[in-house]
């Protein structure tokens, strides 16, 4: 965050000037010395040697110009990327330090410091004996991961620039012009393709590196990878959300901070009966999530977002509205990049959310009301523009809906399903006494493809959630199996 990048920017500018001056010299040599030597009526050994020398000299001027331009391109791109990294790092650090006093309870300010081996350490500005609540712990982890990723990206940019400069120079001071770089794309694109080729087999570190490379590539390079390896990129999670997946509230308290009593054991037994009854009532998702809570593992749970949209049309409409409000801007930007790239394919990513969150209403769908309640959600995707057979732009978008939340029973939440009632506070206490455990939930829908139009935008209806679900397990059966697996004292073979 503190490094002065002005020197790198000045060096890029100096090399840009050098490339321009060498271009002028190369033109003068070609149009002057080389042309005169070629038409001179001079015969003999000296004439042959001189013409050869003039030709080599002219080529060397051209090679020097090519090398200088390549170096200027590499330094310019590296400077722009590092400035972007620095701006992001400073912005996140300032946001973390401020916290959010307007929330209830307030988000505390966080301290940012260097960690070991290129990592970033994030801690509470003012520590408390009980330690951070769930939301603060999530914020600490998100800022640490995000800032560490920025540092890693800066190191990757630096390494790519070093490789490009070495190739541009060639290692021989008497022989110029070995490789020509228009940007860092030439260094980053092969690695991006290699990582994309791993698809679903990519590990978390490789997925993170691929995301950083994807963000660094130019729109034309990004389009090349997308058009060639679209399925692999999606399998590797390139459409996954980057927004902070942070608990909406502090939760019910610290896990296992109190000793359980007889009443708590009775509450857990009633919850187990309630989960069983909810399942027989057809509330498979509410049953599954409650069973997972009682299972006490605290492990994350996947949300079947397609099923959520099918079960609750209002949620589908909510997601569709996000897409509809943004598709005009995506179309306009795609046309702009198409013009800037002289009619070549271009791609860009996006991540957008609605102006308000979505809350499932019990009267509309009791299953999802008890399964998740309110959720955080957004839409991510890639817009691609390619020339059609006549050279006109053809714009399309591939997008998915993402949902995440934290399953907890904080104060103010009770449950009433059929004749079974558990009062406010009793279910939350099970987390504090260590008989149940809160957990994170997240999931993404199937990827939908939609044609945004050509010169004029397309306003056809958006695709529905059922489309593109080939190969998925029957959602009802999948939910039932997960509930059986998570239920305390019960197992099921998947």
Beta strands, then each sheet from edge to edge (+ up, - down):
strand 1: 110-114
strand 2: 120-124
strand 3: 301-302
strand 4: 346-352
strand 5: 358-359
strand 6: 374-387
strand 7: 393-407
strand 8: 415-417
strand 9: 420-422
strand 10: 439-444
strand 11: 448-453
sheet 1: 1+ 2-
sheet 2: 3+ 10+ 7- 6+ 4-
sheet 3: 3+ 10+ 7- 11+
sheet 4: 3+ 10+ 7- 6+ 5-
sheet 5: 8+ 9-
end
